[in-house]
C-alpha cells in the first residue's frame, strides 16, 4: 500500500498545483448559496425545501461529475503524453497499482468536495427551516425532512388466469393459421392480460375496492408513529384536466375499533397524502384500505395497480437519509472515474475526454434510446419505406441489428444507474435504505466498475509507453 499511497499523494498534489480543487470548492459553494436565490418556488415551505434540495444536489452532481471525468482522463493521459509515467513505471511498482492509486486519489478529492458541498446544503436546509412557523416545520418533518419507506399491495400474478382464458378462447377466436403467428398470439394474450388489469383497477359507482397492504416492522411502531396514506385515482370519463370526486375511505380492519372512516373530495390524476393512525395497522402488519365510489358520482374511477394506494412510514431521520443519498452520488463518481481512467489508458487526453463526455451526453439521452430500441431501427419511417425494396435493405438490416444491440445494452446500464437516483427520493422524503445503498455499490462498483476497471488495467499494463511522444 505504500506504493499506492505514493500515487494517491501525487494525484492530490497535481490537482492542488493546478488549483482545480480550490476552483471547484468555490464554484460548489457559490452554486449552493446562489441557486436558491434565483429559482422561484410555489410559495410554500415544502416547495421551497424540495427545490433547494433538488437543484443544489443536481448542480453538485453535474459539476463534480464533469470534473471527475476531466481529471480522471487528464491525470493518466497527460502523465503519459508528458513522459512522466515512463519514469514512474521504471520504479518497483506495478501498473495496476498506478491505475488504482490514480482512482483512489480522484475519489479522495471527490469525497472531500462532496462532504463540503453536501454539508453546505444540509446546513442551508436547516437554516431556512428554522425561520418557518412551527406548523410549517411540522409539515416538513412529516413529508420532506424524513426518510419514509413505502409499502404497497403485493401484485397478484395474473399469468395463470390469463393462460386459462387463452386456452379456452383462442381456439374459438383464432384460426389454425393465426395460432402459428407468434406475434399475433402474444398480442391476444396481452389483450386478455389488460382486461384482467382493468377489472382490478376500475371501481364502478356504488362499488368498493379493497387493498391488503403488509407494513414491515409495524409491531415496533409507537402510537404516535407517523404513517401516511398516499393515494391516486383517475376517472374513466374524458376531461380537460383533473376533476374533483367524492370518495369514501375506510382504513383498518372493518370490525376493529381502530378503523378510521371518512369522506374526502379529491381530484383525479393527483397524488394525495393524509395521515392515518398507526393503531389501524393489525398486529401482523396488515393494513386494510377500502375505497368506495359513491353512486352519485355516476362515473367509474380507476385506481392504478402500480401507485393507486401506498403506505408511507418513517424509516429514518433526514440526516441519515441525506448521508446515504450523498453516498450514492459518491458511488456514481466512482464509476465515472473508472470510465475516465479506462479511456485514458489507451487514448490521448483530448480523445479520452471527448469520448467520455460524448458517452455521458448519450447516457443523458435515455428517452431517445428508448424510442430507437422500441422502433427497432435507427432509420425514419419514410426512409424505411423508400428503401424497403432497394439493394440497401440488407445493409440497413445489419446496421439496425448492430446498433440496436449496442443501444439496448446501454439502455439497460443507464436504467440500472437511474434506478438508484437519490435526489428525487431526498426531495420527496423517501427513504434510501441500506439495502438500496448496498445494491448501488454492488451494481456500479463491483459489476460495471469492475468490468470497466479490468479493461482499463489490462490495457494500461499492455500499453507500450515508450511509443508515446510528448507534445512540443
C-alpha positions as CSV (number, residue, x, y, z in Angstrom):
1,X,0.0,0.0,0.0
2,X,3.0,2.3,0.5
3,X,3.5,2.5,-3.3
4,X,-0.2,3.0,-3.9
5,X,-0.3,5.8,-1.3
6,X,2.6,7.5,-3.2
7,X,0.5,7.6,-6.4
8,X,-2.5,8.9,-4.4
9,X,-0.3,11.7,-2.9
10,X,1.0,12.6,-6.4
11,X,-2.6,12.8,-7.7
12,X,-3.6,15.1,-4.9
13,X,-0.5,17.2,-5.4
14,X,-1.2,17.6,-9.1
15,X,-4.8,18.6,-8.5
16,X,-3.8,21.2,-5.9
17,X,-1.0,22.5,-8.1
18,X,-3.4,23.2,-11.0
19,X,-5.8,24.8,-8.5
20,X,-8.6,22.5,-9.6
21,X,-9.7,21.7,-6.0
22,X,-9.9,25.4,-5.0
23,X,-11.8,26.4,-8.1
24,X,-14.3,23.5,-7.6
25,X,-14.7,24.3,-3.9
26,X,-15.6,27.9,-4.6
27,X,-17.8,27.0,-7.5
28,X,-19.8,24.5,-5.4
29,X,-20.3,26.9,-2.5
30,X,-21.4,29.7,-4.8
31,X,-23.7,27.3,-6.6
32,X,-25.3,26.0,-3.4
33,X,-25.7,29.5,-2.0
34,X,-26.8,31.2,-5.2
35,X,-29.3,28.8,-6.8
36,X,-32.0,29.2,-4.1
37,X,-31.9,33.0,-4.6
38,X,-32.6,32.9,-8.4
39,X,-35.0,30.0,-8.5
40,X,-38.7,30.6,-7.9
41,X,-40.8,28.2,-5.8
42,X,-44.6,27.8,-5.4
43,X,-44.6,29.9,-2.2
44,X,-44.9,27.0,0.2
45,X,-42.3,25.8,2.7
46,X,-42.5,22.3,1.2
47,X,-41.9,23.6,-2.4
48,X,-39.0,25.8,-1.3
49,X,-37.3,22.9,0.5
50,X,-37.8,20.5,-2.3
51,X,-36.4,22.9,-4.9
52,X,-33.5,23.7,-2.6
53,X,-32.6,20.0,-2.3
54,X,-33.3,19.1,-5.9
55,X,-31.5,21.9,-7.7
56,X,-28.5,22.1,-5.4
57,X,-27.8,18.4,-5.4
58,X,-28.3,18.2,-9.2
59,X,-25.8,21.1,-9.7
60,X,-23.3,19.4,-7.3
61,X,-23.6,16.1,-9.2
62,X,-23.2,17.8,-12.6
63,X,-20.2,19.9,-11.6
64,X,-18.3,17.1,-9.7
65,X,-19.3,14.5,-12.4
66,X,-17.8,16.5,-15.2
67,X,-14.8,17.4,-13.1
68,X,-14.3,13.7,-12.3
69,X,-14.3,12.7,-15.9
70,X,-11.9,15.6,-16.8
71,X,-9.5,14.9,-14.0
72,X,-9.5,11.1,-14.5
73,X,-8.8,11.5,-18.2
74,X,-6.1,14.1,-17.6
75,X,-4.2,12.7,-14.7
76,X,-3.3,9.5,-16.6
77,X,-3.2,10.6,-20.2
78,X,-1.2,13.7,-19.6
79,X,1.4,11.8,-17.5
80,X,1.9,9.5,-20.5
81,X,2.0,12.3,-23.0
82,X,4.5,14.4,-21.0
83,X,6.6,11.3,-20.4
84,X,6.2,11.4,-16.6
85,X,4.6,8.0,-16.5
86,X,7.6,6.5,-18.3
87,X,9.7,7.5,-15.3
88,X,7.2,6.2,-12.8
89,X,6.9,2.7,-14.2
90,X,10.7,2.2,-14.0
91,X,10.3,2.2,-10.3
92,X,9.4,-1.1,-8.4
93,X,5.6,-0.5,-8.7
94,X,3.1,-2.5,-10.8
95,X,1.0,-0.7,-13.3
96,X,-2.2,-1.9,-11.7
97,X,-1.0,-0.1,-8.5
98,X,-0.5,3.1,-10.5
99,X,-4.0,2.8,-12.0
100,X,-5.6,2.0,-8.6
101,X,-3.7,4.9,-7.0
102,X,-5.0,7.3,-9.5
103,X,-8.6,6.1,-8.9
104,X,-8.2,6.3,-5.2
105,X,-6.7,9.8,-5.4
106,X,-9.5,11.1,-7.5
107,X,-12.1,9.6,-5.2
108,X,-10.4,11.1,-2.2
109,X,-10.8,14.5,-3.8
110,X,-14.4,13.8,-4.6
111,X,-15.1,12.7,-1.0
112,X,-13.7,16.0,0.4
113,X,-15.6,18.2,-2.1
114,X,-18.8,16.2,-1.7
115,X,-18.7,16.5,2.1
116,X,-18.1,20.2,1.8
117,X,-20.9,20.8,-0.7
118,X,-23.3,18.3,1.0
119,X,-22.7,19.8,4.4
120,X,-23.4,23.3,3.0
121,X,-26.7,22.1,1.6
122,X,-27.7,20.4,4.8
123,X,-26.8,23.5,6.8
124,X,-28.7,25.7,4.4
125,X,-31.8,23.5,4.7
126,X,-31.7,23.6,8.5
127,X,-31.1,27.4,8.4
128,X,-34.1,28.0,6.1
129,X,-36.5,25.8,8.0
130,X,-35.5,27.3,11.4
131,X,-37.2,30.6,10.2
132,X,-40.5,28.9,9.5
133,X,-43.5,28.7,11.8
134,X,-43.9,25.6,13.9
135,X,-46.8,24.4,11.7
136,X,-44.7,24.6,8.5
137,X,-41.8,22.9,10.2
138,X,-44.1,20.1,11.3
139,X,-45.3,19.6,7.7
140,X,-41.7,19.5,6.5
141,X,-40.7,17.0,9.2
142,X,-43.7,14.8,8.2
143,X,-43.3,15.0,4.4
144,X,-39.8,16.1,3.3
145,X,-37.3,16.2,6.1
146,X,-37.6,12.5,6.8
147,X,-36.8,9.1,5.3
148,X,-40.1,7.4,4.6
149,X,-40.2,3.8,3.5
150,X,-43.0,2.5,1.2
151,X,-45.4,-0.4,1.4
152,X,-47.8,-1.4,-1.4
153,X,-50.2,-4.3,-2.0
154,X,-48.5,-7.4,-3.4
155,X,-49.2,-7.6,-7.1
156,X,-51.3,-10.6,-7.9
157,X,-49.8,-13.0,-10.5
158,X,-52.3,-12.9,-13.4
159,X,-50.5,-15.2,-15.7
160,X,-52.2,-18.5,-14.6
161,X,-55.6,-16.9,-15.2
162,X,-54.5,-15.3,-18.5
163,X,-53.3,-18.7,-19.7
164,X,-56.6,-20.4,-18.6
165,X,-58.7,-17.9,-20.6
166,X,-56.4,-18.0,-23.5
167,X,-56.6,-21.8,-23.8
168,X,-60.4,-21.5,-23.6
169,X,-61.0,-18.6,-26.1
170,X,-58.1,-18.9,-28.5
171,X,-59.5,-21.9,-30.5
172,X,-62.8,-20.0,-30.9
173,X,-61.3,-16.6,-31.9
174,X,-58.1,-17.5,-33.8
175,X,-57.8,-19.8,-36.9
176,X,-55.1,-22.5,-37.0
177,X,-53.0,-20.3,-39.3
178,X,-53.2,-17.4,-36.9
179,X,-52.2,-19.7,-34.0
180,X,-48.9,-20.2,-35.8
181,X,-48.2,-16.5,-35.8
182,X,-46.3,-15.9,-32.5
183,X,-46.7,-12.1,-32.7
184,X,-50.5,-12.4,-33.1
185,X,-50.8,-15.0,-30.3
186,X,-48.8,-12.8,-27.9
187,X,-50.9,-9.8,-28.8
188,X,-54.1,-11.8,-27.9
189,X,-52.5,-12.8,-24.6
190,X,-51.7,-9.1,-23.9
191,X,-55.3,-8.2,-24.6
192,X,-56.6,-10.7,-22.1
193,X,-54.0,-9.5,-19.6
194,X,-55.1,-5.9,-19.9
195,X,-58.7,-7.0,-19.4
196,X,-57.8,-8.6,-16.1
197,X,-55.9,-5.5,-15.1
198,X,-58.9,-3.3,-15.9
199,X,-61.2,-5.4,-13.7
200,X,-58.7,-5.0,-10.8
201,X,-58.4,-1.2,-11.3
202,X,-61.9,0.1,-12.2
203,X,-64.3,0.9,-9.4
204,X,-67.9,1.4,-10.7
205,X,-70.3,3.8,-9.0
206,X,-71.7,2.2,-5.8
207,X,-68.9,-0.3,-5.6
208,X,-65.8,-0.7,-3.4
209,X,-62.2,-1.7,-3.9
210,X,-60.1,-3.2,-1.1
211,X,-56.4,-3.3,-0.6
212,X,-54.4,-5.6,1.8
213,X,-51.0,-4.0,2.4
214,X,-48.3,-5.6,4.5
215,X,-46.4,-2.9,6.5
216,X,-43.0,-4.2,7.7
217,X,-42.0,-3.8,11.3
218,X,-45.4,-2.4,12.2
219,X,-45.3,-4.1,15.6
220,X,-42.5,-1.7,16.6
221,X,-44.5,1.4,15.7
222,X,-45.3,3.7,18.6
223,X,-48.8,5.1,19.0
224,X,-47.5,8.5,17.7
225,X,-45.7,7.0,14.7
226,X,-46.1,8.9,11.5
227,X,-48.0,6.8,8.9
228,X,-49.3,8.4,5.7
229,X,-51.6,7.0,3.1
230,X,-50.7,8.2,-0.4
231,X,-53.4,7.7,-3.0
232,X,-54.1,8.5,-6.6
233,X,-57.0,7.7,-8.9
234,X,-58.3,8.6,-12.3
235,X,-61.6,8.9,-14.0
236,X,-62.8,6.8,-16.9
237,X,-64.5,10.0,-18.2
238,X,-62.5,12.1,-20.6
239,X,-61.9,15.6,-19.2
240,X,-59.6,18.5,-20.0
241,X,-58.0,18.4,-16.6
242,X,-58.2,17.0,-13.0
243,X,-61.7,16.7,-11.8
244,X,-63.0,16.6,-8.1
245,X,-64.9,13.5,-7.0
246,X,-66.3,12.4,-3.6
247,X,-64.5,9.3,-2.3
248,X,-65.2,7.3,0.9
249,X,-62.2,5.8,2.6
250,X,-62.1,3.1,5.3
251,X,-58.7,2.4,6.8
252,X,-58.3,-0.5,9.2
253,X,-59.9,-3.9,9.7
254,X,-63.8,-3.5,9.4
255,X,-64.6,-5.0,12.8
256,X,-61.7,-3.3,14.6
257,X,-62.4,-0.3,16.9
258,X,-59.3,1.4,15.4
259,X,-60.8,1.6,12.0
260,X,-60.9,5.1,10.5
261,X,-63.7,6.1,8.1
262,X,-64.2,9.4,6.3
263,X,-65.4,11.0,3.1
264,X,-62.9,13.2,1.1
265,X,-63.4,15.1,-2.1
266,X,-60.2,14.5,-4.1
267,X,-59.1,15.4,-7.6
268,X,-58.1,12.9,-10.2
269,X,-54.6,12.4,-11.7
270,X,-53.1,13.9,-8.5
271,X,-51.3,12.3,-5.6
272,X,-52.9,13.0,-2.2
273,X,-51.5,12.3,1.2
274,X,-53.3,12.1,4.5
275,X,-52.1,10.8,7.9
276,X,-53.6,7.7,9.4
277,X,-53.2,6.3,12.9
278,X,-50.6,3.6,13.4
279,X,-53.2,1.7,15.5
280,X,-55.2,1.0,12.4
281,X,-52.4,-1.5,11.4
282,X,-53.1,-5.0,12.7
283,X,-50.5,-6.8,14.8
284,X,-49.4,-9.0,11.9
285,X,-48.6,-5.8,9.9
286,X,-51.6,-5.9,7.6
287,X,-53.4,-2.7,6.8
288,X,-56.8,-2.9,5.1
289,X,-57.8,0.0,2.9
290,X,-61.1,0.4,1.2
291,X,-62.2,2.9,-1.4
292,X,-65.9,3.3,-2.1
293,X,-67.0,5.1,-5.2
294,X,-70.4,6.7,-4.2
295,X,-73.4,6.2,-6.6
296,X,-73.8,10.0,-7.0
297,X,-70.5,10.2,-8.9
298,X,-72.1,8.5,-11.9
299,X,-68.6,7.9,-13.2
300,X,-66.3,4.8,-12.8
301,X,-63.0,5.6,-11.0
302,X,-59.7,3.8,-11.8
303,X,-57.1,3.1,-9.1
304,X,-53.8,2.2,-10.8
305,X,-52.2,-1.1,-9.7
306,X,-48.7,0.4,-9.5
307,X,-49.3,3.6,-7.4
308,X,-53.0,3.7,-6.6
309,X,-52.6,3.2,-2.8
310,X,-49.3,3.3,-0.9
311,X,-48.4,3.5,2.8
312,X,-45.5,5.7,3.8
313,X,-43.9,5.3,7.2
314,X,-40.8,6.6,9.0
315,X,-37.7,4.5,8.4
316,X,-35.0,7.1,9.3
317,X,-34.4,10.7,10.0
318,X,-33.4,13.3,7.4
319,X,-29.7,13.4,8.5
320,X,-29.1,9.7,8.0
321,X,-31.2,9.6,4.8
322,X,-29.3,12.6,3.4
323,X,-25.9,11.0,4.2
324,X,-27.0,7.8,2.4
325,X,-28.1,9.9,-0.6
326,X,-24.6,11.5,-0.8
327,X,-23.1,8.1,-0.5
328,X,-24.9,7.0,-3.7
329,X,-23.8,10.2,-5.5
330,X,-20.3,9.3,-4.4
331,X,-20.9,5.9,-5.9
332,X,-21.7,7.5,-9.3
333,X,-18.4,9.4,-9.2
334,X,-16.5,6.1,-8.7
335,X,-18.0,4.7,-11.9
336,X,-17.2,8.0,-13.8
337,X,-13.6,7.9,-12.5
338,X,-13.1,4.3,-13.6
339,X,-14.6,5.2,-17.1
340,X,-12.2,8.2,-17.5
341,X,-9.1,6.2,-16.4
342,X,-10.1,3.4,-18.7
343,X,-10.3,5.8,-21.7
344,X,-7.0,7.4,-20.8
345,X,-5.3,4.0,-20.6
346,X,-5.2,3.8,-24.4
347,X,-6.2,7.3,-25.7
348,X,-4.7,10.7,-25.6
349,X,-6.2,13.3,-23.2
350,X,-8.2,15.1,-25.8
351,X,-9.7,11.9,-27.3
352,X,-10.4,10.3,-23.9
353,X,-12.2,13.5,-22.7
354,X,-14.1,13.7,-25.9
355,X,-15.2,10.1,-25.8
356,X,-16.2,10.2,-22.1
357,X,-18.2,13.4,-22.4
358,X,-19.8,12.1,-25.6
359,X,-20.8,8.9,-23.8
360,X,-22.2,11.0,-20.9
361,X,-24.3,13.0,-23.3
362,X,-25.7,9.8,-24.9
363,X,-26.4,8.5,-21.4
364,X,-28.4,11.6,-20.6
365,X,-30.5,10.9,-23.8
366,X,-32.3,7.9,-22.4
367,X,-35.6,8.9,-24.0
368,X,-34.1,8.8,-27.5
369,X,-32.5,5.4,-26.8
370,X,-35.9,4.1,-25.6
371,X,-37.6,5.2,-28.8
372,X,-34.9,3.7,-31.1
373,X,-35.0,0.4,-29.2
374,X,-38.8,0.4,-29.3
375,X,-38.9,1.1,-33.1
376,X,-36.0,-1.5,-33.6
377,X,-34.5,0.8,-36.3
378,X,-32.3,3.9,-36.4
379,X,-33.9,5.0,-39.7
380,X,-37.1,7.1,-40.0
381,X,-40.3,5.6,-41.3
382,X,-40.1,7.5,-44.6
383,X,-36.5,6.2,-45.1
384,X,-37.7,2.7,-44.4
385,X,-40.5,2.8,-46.9
386,X,-38.2,4.3,-49.6
387,X,-35.5,1.7,-49.1
388,X,-37.6,-1.4,-48.5
389,X,-37.1,-2.8,-52.0
390,X,-33.6,-1.4,-52.7
391,X,-30.3,-3.2,-52.6
392,X,-29.5,-1.3,-49.4
393,X,-32.2,-3.1,-47.4
394,X,-29.8,-6.0,-46.3
395,X,-27.2,-3.4,-45.3
396,X,-29.8,-1.4,-43.3
397,X,-30.9,-4.6,-41.6
398,X,-27.4,-5.4,-40.5
399,X,-26.8,-1.9,-39.2
400,X,-30.0,-2.0,-37.3
401,X,-29.1,-5.2,-35.6
402,X,-25.7,-4.0,-34.5
403,X,-26.8,-0.5,-33.4
404,X,-29.9,-1.7,-31.6
405,X,-27.9,-4.3,-29.7
406,X,-25.5,-1.6,-28.5
407,X,-28.3,0.7,-27.7
408,X,-30.2,-2.0,-25.8
409,X,-27.1,-2.7,-23.6
410,X,-26.5,1.0,-23.0
411,X,-30.1,1.5,-22.1
412,X,-30.0,-1.3,-19.5
413,X,-26.9,0.2,-17.9
414,X,-28.5,3.7,-17.9
415,X,-31.8,2.5,-16.4
416,X,-29.9,0.4,-13.8
417,X,-28.0,3.6,-12.7
418,X,-31.1,5.8,-12.8
419,X,-33.0,3.4,-10.6
420,X,-30.7,4.4,-7.7
421,X,-31.0,8.2,-8.1
422,X,-31.2,9.6,-4.6
423,X,-32.1,13.2,-5.5
424,X,-35.8,12.6,-6.2
425,X,-36.0,10.4,-3.0
426,X,-34.5,13.1,-0.8
427,X,-36.7,15.9,-2.2
428,X,-39.9,13.8,-1.7
429,X,-38.9,12.4,1.8
430,X,-38.5,8.9,0.5
431,X,-36.1,6.6,2.4
432,X,-32.8,5.4,0.8
433,X,-32.4,2.2,2.6
434,X,-29.1,0.4,3.5
435,X,-30.2,-2.4,1.1
436,X,-30.5,0.1,-1.8
437,X,-27.1,1.6,-0.9
438,X,-25.5,-1.9,-0.9
439,X,-27.2,-2.8,-4.3
440,X,-26.0,0.5,-5.8
441,X,-22.4,-0.1,-4.8
442,X,-22.6,-3.7,-5.9
443,X,-24.0,-2.8,-9.3
444,X,-22.0,0.3,-10.1
445,X,-18.6,-0.5,-8.4
446,X,-18.4,-4.3,-8.4
447,X,-20.2,-5.1,-11.7
448,X,-20.0,-2.1,-14.0
449,X,-17.0,-0.5,-12.4
450,X,-15.2,-3.9,-12.0
451,X,-15.6,-4.6,-15.7
452,X,-14.5,-1.1,-16.7
453,X,-11.5,-1.2,-14.3
454,X,-10.4,-4.6,-15.5
455,X,-10.4,-3.4,-19.1
456,X,-8.5,-0.3,-18.1
457,X,-5.9,-2.0,-16.1
458,X,-5.2,-4.7,-18.7
459,X,-5.0,-2.1,-21.4
460,X,-2.7,0.1,-19.4
461,X,-0.5,-2.9,-18.5
462,X,-0.1,-4.0,-22.1
463,X,0.5,-0.5,-23.5
464,X,3.9,0.4,-24.9
465,X,4.5,3.7,-23.1
466,X,7.8,4.3,-24.9
467,X,6.0,5.0,-28.1
468,X,4.1,7.9,-26.6
469,X,5.6,11.2,-27.7
470,X,5.3,14.4,-25.7
471,X,3.9,17.5,-27.5
472,X,6.3,20.3,-28.2
